[in-house]
Amino acid sequence: MTLSQGRPYLAIPGPSVMPDAVLAAMHRPAPNIYEGEIVELAAGLIPDLRAVARTKGHVAIYIGNGHAAWEAALANTVAPGDSVLVPATGRFGHGWADMAQGLGADVHMLDFGKSTPLDPAAVEAALRADGGHKIKAVLVTHVDTASSVLNDVAAVRAALDSAGHPALLMADCVASMAVDRFEMDGWGVDVAVAASQKGLMVPPGLGFVFFSDKAAQVRAAMPRVSRYWDWAPRAQPEQFYQYWGGTAPTHHLYGLRVALDMLHGEGIEAVWARHETLARTVWAACEAWGQGGGTLRLNVANPAHRARAVTALCLPQGGAGQLRKWCETQAGVTLGIGLGMAEPGSPAADDFFRIGHMGHVNAHMVLGMLGAVDAGLKALGLPHGSGAMAAATEVVAQATAVPPASSAAAAAAAAR
């Protein structure tokens, strides 16, 4: 017997759950890609993307994933031989650094491990040590999807300013955009990269690069930028095809239009608040499972340093692998693998897993997922503390509690 029949729940940190409305918008014949509705639709996407990133800057859209957006950001600002500083807090910080190295950049790493955020003081010290200002950009991962570490991007801007360093501040927001609070202009970010498949609730396939006037000036001084990655024609196209470097990703654009409507209908502040509450719901359950002899452990100890998009966890002695398999085959819930937390193929690789809680998620989805995990721990006989579901529902109840005065007014109205 299996209880997994029915609609499955993909609780991995991207691709996230896609709204039915987004999928419905994409389920249509291909449009004319030269004129008409798709041209008008695309122009309207730009201001709405700016609003999500909290910027008045420029936007370039690429047909590609987050890695493509990484490369686009670098190709427009960093020439072979230029130096970049990368404070890494997980696999994706190292991944962006590797991308820069592949493009010929001289990479200076500051590795802060996989469970703690970057130290702004250490970043400032590295910048002060660069007396000749050879470092052209600082590459910060706002949320590392592998480790679930949340980094303070605004603190890095403060470090740059305190050191009097002219380097660009570049932020990887692939996991955090439309999930964790991000203020591009308010935090002084010069370049931000994002992708469609997480908080933006669209299938994988679109990469976004937001850039400031300062970054545009750096691009203008570059000796060369490859034709495809050049963000100048994409941000200010003379012809429609220049938005994409060729044929438009038509059906992704239809889906993105609906997703942006949903985000703006809810309000970005409300989107951030929803993810905050749902993340704390997950953490409450996980902390309860780790007590009373339980072996489950949150990868990031301090809640202030945890992403609101994804939670990385350790369940040793292969428990994570067992739990993931049980949840998928017996409950229809797919949990994320422990990406980058242990060497591939090593016994410890099955000691880690991740829970994605980003995008089109609500209370009943998260509580149902946590209930499946709770049942899996019991079914497998894995040691864990009790009270996880009570702790999780308490977070939801407190966040949505009706004020006593409203309750009294409602009771009086009902009595009348």
RAPE-V736693 format. One record per backbone hydrogen bond with DSSP energy under -0.5 kcal/mol. CO is the residue of the C=O (numbers start at 0). NH is the residue of the N-H. If there is no record, write none. Layout:
co=(CO;CO)
nh=(NH;NH)
This chain:
co=(7;8;8;10;10;11;14;16;18;19;20;21;22;23;25;35;35;36;37;38;39;40;41;41;42;43;44;45;46;47;48;49;49;52;53;57;59;61;61;64;65;66;67;68;69;70;71;73;73;76;78;81;82;82;83;84;84;85;85;86;87;89;89;90;91;92;93;94;95;96;97;98;99;99;100;103;104;105;106;107;109;109;117;118;118;119;120;121;122;123;124;125;126;128;129;133;135;136;136;137;137;138;139;139;141;142;143;147;148;148;150;151;152;152;153;154;155;156;157;158;159;159;160;167;167;168;168;169;170;170;171;171;172;175;175;179;181;182;183;184;189;190;191;192;193;194;195;196;196;197;204;205;206;207;208;209;210;211;212;213;214;215;216;217;218;225;229;230;231;233;238;239;240;240;240;242;247;248;248;249;250;251;252;253;254;255;256;257;258;259;260;261;262;266;267;268;269;270;271;272;273;274;275;276;277;278;279;280;281;282;283;284;285;287;288;290;296;298;300;301;302;304;308;310;311;312;313;314;315;317;318;319;320;321;322;323;324;325;325;326;326;327;329;331;332;333;335;336;337;342;345;346;347;348;349;349;350;351;352;353;353;354;358;361;362;363;364;365;366;367;368;369;370;371;372;373;374;375;376;376;377;382;386;387;388;389;390;391;392;393;394;395;397;402;402;403;404;405;406;407;408;409;410;411)
nh=(9;10;333;335;355;13;13;359;22;23;24;25;26;26;27;38;39;40;41;42;43;44;44;45;46;47;48;49;50;51;52;53;54;183;184;210;208;63;206;68;69;70;71;72;73;74;75;76;77;78;81;105;135;136;107;86;138;87;109;140;111;92;93;94;95;96;97;98;99;100;101;102;102;104;103;80;106;83;108;85;87;111;119;121;122;123;124;125;126;127;128;129;129;130;132;82;167;84;138;139;169;86;141;171;150;144;147;306;143;150;152;155;155;156;157;158;159;160;161;162;163;164;163;137;169;189;190;139;172;192;141;142;176;178;179;178;183;186;188;187;211;170;209;172;207;197;201;14;15;200;63;195;61;193;59;191;57;215;216;217;218;219;220;220;221;229;233;234;235;236;241;242;243;244;245;60;249;251;252;253;254;255;256;257;258;259;260;261;262;263;264;265;266;270;271;272;273;274;275;276;277;278;279;280;281;282;283;284;285;286;287;288;289;290;384;293;313;300;302;304;305;149;356;354;298;352;296;319;318;321;322;323;324;325;326;327;328;329;330;330;332;331;2;8;334;10;353;338;340;345;348;349;350;351;319;320;314;337;312;335;355;310;360;365;366;367;368;369;370;371;372;373;374;375;376;377;378;379;380;381;380;294;390;391;392;393;394;395;396;397;398;399;400;405;406;407;408;409;410;411;412;413;414;415)
